[in-house]
Amino acid sequence: MIASRKLKPYFQAHPIKVLTELPLRRALGQLDVAGRLLKWAVELSEYDVTFIPRTAYKSQILADFVVECTARSSELSSKDEVWNVYVDGAASERGSGVGVEIIGPKGEKFHYAIHLTFNVSNNVAEYEALLAGLRLTEATGAKKVKIHTDSQLVVNQISGEYATTNEKLILYLEKVKAIIATFEMASVEYVPRTQNETADALSKLAKESDLDRDKPIVMLEIPSPSIDVLELGVYVTEVRDEWYTLLWDFLSHDKLPEDDKIARKVKRWALEFTIMDGNLLKKGYEIPWLTCVGRTKADELMSEIHEGICGSHQGMKSLSNRIIRAGFYWPTLRRDVEEFIRRCEKCQFHSRIPRQPPHAMQSIASPWPFDVWGIDLLGPFPQGQGNVKFLVVAVEYFTKWIEAKPLATISSQKVVDFVRHQIVYRYGLPHTIISDNGTQFSGTPFQDFCKGLGIRSCTSSVCHPQSNGLAEVSNRTILEGLKKKIEGSKNTWPEYLDEILWAYRTTPRTATGRSPFAMVYGMEAVTPMEIVHPSLRTISYEWSSNGIRREQELTMIHELREEAKVKAEDYQRKMRKNFDKRVAPKHFQPGDWVLRKVEATGKPVGKLDPVWEGPFEVTKSIEGRAYHLQDMQGKKIPNAWNAAHLRKFYV
């Protein structure tokens, strides 16, 4: 204090280092100091004063450490005893890595966290982990080895129980078998994930390129895939300390980093922290002191609170609040909790089904009448006259004209006959027919019929009737009309079908403002009501001039259709505008992993059953709306699946 007062210009112009064996920094930083010490601490705070301990450094400690932790050559060269190797791989969007734990015959343990600098899938990461474990064990001179992994796919493919269809995995499998053949005895065994926790933790540590680590762990890198190289390229990366290392050094030893900016930041940050009973504590608001933890401890806390004995897989806000109330802290708590919950498998399989559309509405437009038809099946109904139980319905997209026919059985040939007689022979060859994925439409007879006449056959995504929405709406209109018409026996429904179709054809549609009858024939139909109760049109009817007026109306029918087309396009534009407000975009790329909605597959879903199944790999994208999938064994899933029934799976 005397020196700072007498030499104030020097203290203001230069950083001051105080060499002392006394705990002055801790004495001045305590909260309950005496009044005079508090006054001195405030007066010295305007200067850049650093307290440096004057303790001697015993270099012999490092030599003792190296001797104790270095394995003996005789131990590493033991050829007659079995080495146990635990491996695991982890792949994600942020990075990929593998973990290897080698346990020698004498119980010595070696841990490796290997970062993969190239993009891989989860299965490829498991193979990379297996190959890295074999190479590292081979380098010790071991001749007998047991490899333990928690990947059933890798174990069963090596044993031959699973067939390997993926070309890349075939190359990895051949590489593994070639290295195994160099050992006197080598086996690959499956272990549960709970028995492979160390390798699992190392793989998760390795995949995070910017992760802080609380212990010195040897970090390695594989620069290219193992199927393309003969030798493993090993690179030692920088070993980083925990996030609170600088704070700990400053608070306990008054040690600051050489960078002035970082040093000033540490000094400002240190005002919120203190060391008590060997723990670093941070000042809190709801809780007075929070215990600071590192990465490994943070993962254990999140896992225990989220899915432990007192956890119920809460959301991000609830989990982060519970961690704070439990008295723990680390700087990236909220971000880490969000990432942890996003990758929780149980939360993903039991997550809520979103009701928002995954992409914008895409309207289907027909340039002229009878060009595009939508076709669908309805039923089964109560058996009517002629043993009919089903109904095939076709609706035209431009005029909204509808055709329907009762059927006793539904087959591809029955659908072909309906299209031939009810559509082709009456209205000419259509350009496109839109249907669902029913076997009646995807079968060979119907497809060959369309191909022979040059008709384009389009199918909607599985369990996505919106792709053939006009036919679905027509089905609903017919079904509602039949329900209201039938009063007695339900078997009489075929007798009322023509009445329902007539009512539909003569009712103006909202999209066009005209009835389908007027769009086809150029004038509105005369209904029985106009005959019983004469209207102006029937009263002023003159037979002699009717033909001339009818010809004039047919001449102007194109203008009527153009007006209806413009109105329909405006109607579709308004629908798209309202629909697109609720869109939550959802896009996938080939190679992504997704979950599929169980409800969309037709399987029963119990109260406690997961609502998603999988995961499946995306193999092909169709205009960013529908996707072809394959399972983890490489088996292709039939048909295309709309994005509305899929959600991204985080490994």
Residue, then its C-alpha position, 0 to 999 in steps of 0.5 A: m500500500i505504501a509503494s502504491r501511494k508513493l509510486k502511483p504513476y508507475f503503478q498506473a503505467h505498468p502491470i505490477k507483479v508481487l512475489t510472495e509466499l503469503p496468501l495475500r490474494r485470498a485474504l483480499g478476496q474474501l467476502d468477510v474481510a475487516g474494514r481496513l483490508l476492504k478499504w485496501a482491496v478497493e484502493l488496489s483494484e484500480y491497478d493491475v496487480t498480480f500475486i505470484p507464489r514464490t514456491a520452488y518447483k520440484s522437477q523430480i515429480l515429473a520424472d516419478f510420474v513418467v516412471e510410474c505411468t510407463a508400461r514395461s516392455s516385458e508387459l507389452s510384449s506378452k504374446d501368450e495372454v489375451w488382450n481385451v479391447y472395447v470399441d465404440g463409434a459415434a457419428s453426428e452432424r457436428g462431427s464423428g469419432v471413435g473410442v478405444e479402451i485396451i485392457g492388457p493381460k496385467g490389467e493395465k488400461f490404455h484409452y484412445a479418443i480418435h477424431l474422424t475428419f471425414n463424414v461417416s454414417n453410424n455403421v461406418a463409425e462402428y467399423e472405423a472403431l473396430l479397425a482402430g482397436l485392432r491396429l492399436t492392439e497389433a502395435t503392442g505385439a499382442k497375438k490374442v485379442k477379444i474385441h467387444t462392441d455394442s453394435q449388433l450389426v457389426v458383430n452379426q455381419i462379421s459372423g455371417e448371420y447378417a448379409t452385407t449389401n451396402e458396398k462401403l460396408i462390404l469393403y470395411l468387412e473385408k478389411v476387418k477380416a484381413i486384419i483379424a487373420t494376422f492374429e493367432m486368436a481374435s474374436v468379436e463379441y457383442v456387449p450391452r452399452t452399459q458394459n461399454e461405457t468407457a469406449d462410448a464416452l471416449s467416442k462422444l469425446a472424440k467427435e466434439s472437435d471443440l470439446d474441453r477435456d478435464k483429463p489428459i487424453v491422447m487424441l488421434e485423427i484418422p485422415s481418410p477412410s480405412i478402406d482406402v489406406l493401408e496404414l493408420g495415420v495418427y496425429v496427436t492433437e492439442v489436449r485442452d483443459e476444462w473451461y474453469t482451468l484459467l479461473w482456478d489458476f487465478l483464484s488459487h495461484d494468482k496465475l493469469p494467461e499471457d494474453d492481456k485480453i484473456a487476462r482482463k476477461v479472467k479477472r472480470w469473470a473471477l468476481e463471480f467465482t470463489i474456491m471453497d473446500g476444494n470446489l469452484l463455486k459461482k454466485g447464483y441468484e435463486i441459489p447462493w452458490l452453484t458448484c462448477v462442473g466439467r464436461t464429463k460430470a455435466d454429461e452424468l448430471m444430464s443423464e441422471i436427471h433426465e432419465g435416471i431414477c428421478g427423471s421422466h424425460q422432461g423438456m429442455k426448460s425443465l431439465s435446465n431448471r432442475i440442474i440449476r436448482a440442484g446446485f450445478y453450473w457450467p457455461t454452456l448448460r442450456r445449449d448442452v441440455e438442448e443437444f442432449i434432449r434432441r439426441c435422446e432416443k426415447c424422447q425421439f421415439h415417443s415425441r409428439i406428432p406434429r400437425q403442421p404441414p412440412h411443405a407448401m401447398q402444390s396445386i394440381a392444375s388441368p389446362w383443358p377439360f378431361d385432361v387430368w382425372g383422379i381415381d379412388l375406391l370407396g367401400p366396402f358397403p353393405q351388399g346391394q343388388g348384384n352383390v355390389k359392395f364397392l364403389v370406384v369413383a373418378v373426378e375430372y380436375f378442370t370441370k369437376w365432373i364425377e363418374a362412379k360405378p358400383l362393383a362386386t369385387i375390386s381388382s386391377q381388371k375391374v378398374v381397367d374396364f371402368v376407365r375404358h368404358q366410363i372415361v376413355y369411350r365417353y371423354g377421350l384419352p386423358h393425359t394423367i390419372i392420379s391414384d393412391n398406392g392400392t394394388q388395383f392401381s399399381g398392379t400390372p394390368f392397370q399399369d400396362f393399360c395406361k402405358g399402352l394408351g400413353i396415359r401417365s399414371c401418377t401415385s401419391s405418397v403412402c398414407h398421404p391422401q392430400s396428393n389425390g385430394l379432389a378424389e378424396v373430397s368427392n368420395r366424402t361428398i358421395l358418402e355423406g349424400l348416401k348416409k342422408k338419402i338412405e332411410g330404410s335398408k342399407n342394402t339399397w345404396p346403389e339405387y340412390l347413387d345416380e341421384i347423388l351424382w346428379a345433385y353433385r353435377t348440377t351444384p355450382r362448385t366454389a372453385t369455378g363458380r359453375s356447376p360441372f354440368a355447365m362446364v361440360y355442356g355450356m349451360e345449366a341443367v333443367t332440374p325437376m323443380e323448374i318443371v313443377h314450379p315453372s321458372l323464368r327460364t322454362i316459362s319463356y322457352e320457345w322451341s323455334s329459337n332454342g336451337i339458335r340460342r344453344e348454338q350461340e352458347l356452345t360458341m361461347i363455351h370456351e370463354l365460360r371455361e376461361e373465366a372459370k379457370v381464372k376463378a379457380e386459379d384465384y381460389q387456389r392462390k388464396m388456399r395456398k396463401n392460408f395453407d402456407k402460413r402454417v408450414a413448418p419446413k422439413h427437408f431431408q438429404p440422402g444419407d440422413w436418418v429418419l423415424r417413420k410414423v407408426e400410424a402411417t403404416g397401419k399398425p395398431v398403436g397402444k397407449l404406451d407404444p412409441v408413435w415413431e419407428g426406425p431409424f431408416e436411412v433416406t436413399k432418394s428424394i422426390e422433389g423434396r416432398a417424398y423420400h425412399l427409405q431403407d432400414m439399417q440392414g440395407k433392405k429397401i422400404p416399398n413406395a415413397w413416404n411423404a415428409a409429413h410422416l417422417r422426422k429427423f433422427y439424431v444419433 
